[in-house]
Amino acid sequence: MKALIHKVAEGLDRLMRMIEAPTLVLQKKIGIHRMGYVFLAPNMVLFSLFVFLPVGLAIAYAFTGGTNMLIWDRPYVGLENFSRLLNCKNYMEPATCEFDLFWTAIHNTWWYTLLNSIGTLLMALITALVLNRLVRGKAFFRAVFFYPVLLSPVVVGLIWKWFLARNGLLNGFIENLGGERIIFLLEVFWSRFWVVYISIWFHMGFFTLIILAGLQAIPSDIYEAAQVDGTSRWRQFWRLTLPLLMPNLLVVAVLLLIRSVQVFDEAWVLTDGGGPGTANTFIVQFIYQTAFNSEVRLYGLASAASVLMGLVLLILTLAQVWLAKKSEY
């Protein structure tokens, strides 16, 4: 065993020496200060290939029409796709719009984002505060809360769909207590409630760890000094914990906003494609259906919707950052 380890170590040493020689030559030619760009280059190539290129193609497709897939076979139509999406008599009533499903999806996404962001942020903050005060079993409970994040969104949707089915476990429990079955996923209120609830349960652990890291970075002597001054627990939380935790809360808020607007997987599986009706049809689902799941595949229209969604996310994110900086001052 020791001989095998020794051989592996020798092989790695030879490999490192082979890499070192051309690296030193390159460093002499371009200078040590530019070597960082060399090491970043492979990552930037992959990032450009899988992020910048698709974004550029989506923007290009948004200004084209027709049903052909290859961009050089598609005619340039200018802002026609955007004007069709934004053609509404009353934006608060999707039925008055040319693409009523698009505005229905926007309304649904708006309410989902609001409820999911606030609910997840509050639950993650409360959970992090409780875990931060635990003395025993802290690591165990961190793992328990983080475990759902490791699951696939499709698996989460299928598990909860089985749990909430007409003959599922929850209805069986309700019947044993003398109640009547509730068709959770076929009633508008209950289906929307469970979509938000499951999303909070699914993603809360990830954001809890971010907030918990911020709590543990706060020096304990600050709280000791506050206790000596007779400051109440609530005042400590409001005057010390929240301001010092604000950078972590900003990260959580931005990530929550982006993830909420992009909701698709678990909601699609749980509600059988956004049901009942269009009660849980979100913007990403509209883009997917328009581009890939309809008889006439309108790639340009779907790309225009993607561009609009990206612009809204960018504006909201910049607004959050600006408000956070303003609150610091």
Secondary structure, DSSP 8 states (H G I E B T S, - for coil): -HHHHHHHHHHHHHHHHHHHHHHHHHHHHH-GGGHHHHHHHHHHHHHIIIIIHHHHHHHHHTTB-SS-SSGGGS-B-TTHHHHHHT-BS-TT-GGGBTTHHHHHHHHHHHHHHHHHHHHHHHHHHHHHHHHHH--SSHHHHHHHHHGGGGS-HHHHHHHHHHHHSTTSHHHHHHHHTT-----GGGSHHHHHHHHHHHHHHHHHHHHHHHHHHHHHTS-HHHHHHHHHTT--HHHHIIIIIHHHHHHHHHHHHHHHHHHHHT--HHHHHHTTTT-STTTT--HHHHHHHHHHSSSS--HHHHHHHHHHHHHHHHHHHHHHHHHHHHHH-
